[in-house]
Amino acid sequence: MSHPGEPPSGDLRRVLAPGGRLIVAVNHPLIYPLAYPGGGYFATREYSEDYTFSGQSAVLTFWHRPLHAMTDAFTAAGFRIAVISEPRPAPGAHELFPDVLKAADSTFLCFLFVVLEAV
């Protein structure tokens, strides 16, 4: 079982058959230092943010980890990293989110998608 602050990589590997694949979506590690200047990129830390969904307030809690901490945890748990993807905004996203994606060529780093294979 994972401990607080540790990714559940070992638990995920334990239940995945050898040769099985797992697709993981994580917050891009650059989001935290961009949103919280001075927060640092290399530290692992918990943080919470307030959101409203359909009129309901919610507090979401996240763990920031630098990229090397994520990849190290995946490989230490017995996964091979097959793909790391930083997708660009979907077509039409600029019209839906003009404040976030101000320029037509802006990059919006939000998630990393990682394809892991159990070894």
Secondary structure, DSSP 8 states (H G I E B T S, - for coil): ---TTS-SHHHHHHHS-TT-EEEEEEE-TTHHHHHSTTS-SSS-EEEEEEEEETTEEEEEEEEE--HHHHHHHHHHTTEEEEEEE-----TTHHHH-TTTS-STT-----EEEEEEEE-
